[in-house]
Amino acid sequence: MITLKASEIARITGGVLHGDANIVVTGSVEVDSRKCGKGSLFLALKGENVDGHDFVTDASKHGAVLSLTDRQISQPCIVVPDVVVALGKLAQHVREELSDLMVIGITGSQGKTTTKDLLSHLLQIIGKTVAPAGSFNNEIGAPLTILQCDESTTFCIVEMGARHSGDIAKLCEIAQPAIGVVLKVGTAHVGEFGDRETIARTKGELIASLPSHGTAVLGSYDEFTPQMAKGLDLDVITFGPGHDCDVRATDVEIREGRPHFDLVTPAGRTTVGLRLIGAHQVANALAVASVGHALGISLDVIAGSLSTAEPSSKWRMELHELSDLLIINDSYNANPDSMAAALQTLALFAQERGGSAWAFLSTMHELGESEAREHQMIGQVCVDLDIDHVVCVAEPRFEIKSSTTTKFHQALNKAQALTFMTHVEPGDVILLKASRAESLNELVAPMTAQWNEREVAHD
């Protein structure tokens, strides 16, 4: 963060300072006391299970010189009515002070984090780039990302998620992006928004918030996103599979689960070989190429960056290569679109390796009234893709009872799901996919242990 005195932070946040007005914050802004360092500002946030005020002393021991709190404590602090609101005010001030900072906002129903990771890899080549770790995309994560910037930062990537209409507009007031990227309007969180039209309007808040002559980077994978800049004074770059898109991919091939394609932009055509898993990664790569083109980055640099970027966010298409067995851990989150994409990847890997495809699936959350139908539709996707085995982990609604090709197995919990490992054979491929709350990632270690024990016994 830029250097600020305690008195300045109190003025910006509208809080009451208890402590020396000349305390200077020179370090990071943290919500985890263990991550504080010399000169840090600690945010005493209240969560469901913990209260940050209980960790102010620990933050001070780690080097924090000041805390934002909602009540007076013994250490130097600024008392505000709402720490989250104060965080937003502080981030907006820092953003306004860094007038030369280029902020790129990214939203969409799927692919935000992977696109952010790919874009960060590209922009780091050009200048110092700040991007959120993991999926830091809400009213806390987005301001914290802005606060990582200082006078030496060239680019800041802000991932923008939403739980309610207006959420993205509020984040845009803080971040003030000049480039807005909308990947796709899908069905993620439809249970909270009610319908895809409302989701589209919420995602469109990013585009509506861009300044005059800002750049809208719009995916062409649904009927809503391409229309978001209509009537606005913006430069528009479209990306997608269509020949009318400004940035597109042609001659797409999947080799060992990884997409290879020709990248076509207004600047020309060149080849790209992604190191990421899944055909759905092509759309994320095209979004990044579109931003690169908008910033005037050469096509060769864009293609080279896309071809060298490694997966960096956990539990997203994580490959665990065992002896004659592949486990794909894609358990960070799930919605119908990402579930279908993961199943397509599973089918491709199984075809390449000649073994059976095993999908260990559990509940997709936040789908509202369509929840039962969406789970049944994913079951049908499994049948259409000829997935050999589907283990329904505490989620019976995937099962298609009329299926003659795909075998559906019911498991009451993760422990019971593990018993199906005795039927997995050398050459098979396993996919773990569900919403994060189901914690299917916890199956990776015991599956690995069971398989390794079997291999040792066979030897």
URNORCOR-V302500 format. One record per helix or strand of 2 or more residues. SS is the DSSP state (alpha for helix, beta for strand). FROM is the first residue (numbers start at 1). TO is the last residue. Records with the same first field share a line. If there is no record, write none. Layout:
SS->FROM-TO, FROM-TO
//
This chain:
beta->4-5, 16-18, 24-25, 29-30, 40-43, 64-69, 77-79, 102-107, 129-131, 155-159, 179-182, 215-219, 235-240, 247-255, 258-265, 268-277, 318-322, 325-329, 357-361, 389-393, 407-411, 429-433
alpha->6-13, 33-35, 52-61, 83-97, 112-123, 141-147, 167-175, 190-193, 196-203, 205-208, 225-227, 281-294, 299-308, 336-353, 368-384, 396-398, 414-423, 436-438, 440-458
//
